[in-house]
Amino acid sequence: MLILESVHTYYGHIHALKGISLTVNEGEIVTLIGSNGAGKTTTLNTISGVLSARGGAIYLQDSGRNGRSRSAGGRHDSDGDIRLDRLPAHEIARLGVSQSPEGRKIFARLSVQENLAMGAFARTDHDSIRSDLDRVLKLFPRLQERLTQPGGTLSGGEQQMLAIGRALMSSPRILLLDEPSMGLAPILVQQIFQIIREINAQGTTILLVEQNAQAALQVANRGYVLETGNIVLSGAAQDLLADPQVAEAYLGI
C-alpha cells in the first residue's frame, strides 16, 4: 500500500532522513522504533506532507477511491501508484492517509464532537460520516460520555483517544500513529494498544511510531529500527523482539 524509496528529508541544513526505504502492505501493522531524534516522527510527517522530501519517492497504491486517486497529480505511470511526495498535505489526506500526531494536538476550545467533525472536513460522502462517528464512539466509549466537553479539559488518555478518533473520522486507508502511548499510565497504554489491534482488525492499515518498543512490536506484523535517520534493522516483529541487539538497545533487556 505504501512505499518509501531512498527518502531524504531536511530541517534547514540538518539531514534528518538519510535515504530510508520501507514498505507497508495492506492490512498490516508496521512499527518504526528507535531512540529520540532517530527520525521516526520525521518519517510520518514526510509521508503526510507536513514536511517535504528533498530526495527519493513516496508511493501510495492507487485504489481509485472516490475517483480521486486516478486524477491526483504526480501519478506514477508504470504501475499506477501515486507519488505522494509531489502532492500537498491536504491532497494526501484526501487520498486516505491520516495522521494522529505526536502530542495529540487536539483543538482545545472545541468540543469533543467538534474535534471529531474536524477529522471529516474533507469528506463528501456525508451519509457515511454518521456511521464512522458511531464506530469511533464504540471504540472509545469515554468520548461518547464527553461529546459536549471542551477537548482541552480531557485527561491525557482521553485526549489521545480523541486524537486517534479524529484521525479515524477521515476514513483512512492508512493510519499514521505517532507515539500514542506517550505520557499515559500503564493501564491506559494497554487499553490504547488493544484499540490499535481492533482498528487494524476492522480493516485499517497502520504505520506506528512508538517509544515503547516492546508494546509496539507485540502488536505489529513487521518493524523497522531507525538510528540517526537511517534504517539499521528490519524484519518480522517477533524476530526483532528476540534480537539481542534490539533487546539491549530498546527493550531494556
Protein Blocks (a to p, Z undefined) as FASTA:
>chain_A
ZZcehiacdehjacfbgoiacdddehiacddeddehilpmmmmmmmnomaccfedjdddd
dehighlmmmpghiafknopacfklpcfklmmmnopacddehhlpafkbcfklmmmmmmm
mpcblmlmmmmmmmmmmmmmmlmmmmmpcfklpcfklmmmmmmmmmmmnopabdcdehkl
goiafklmmmmmmmmmmmmmnopacddddfblmlmmmmpmbdcddeehiafbgcdfklmm
mpmklmmmmnoZZ
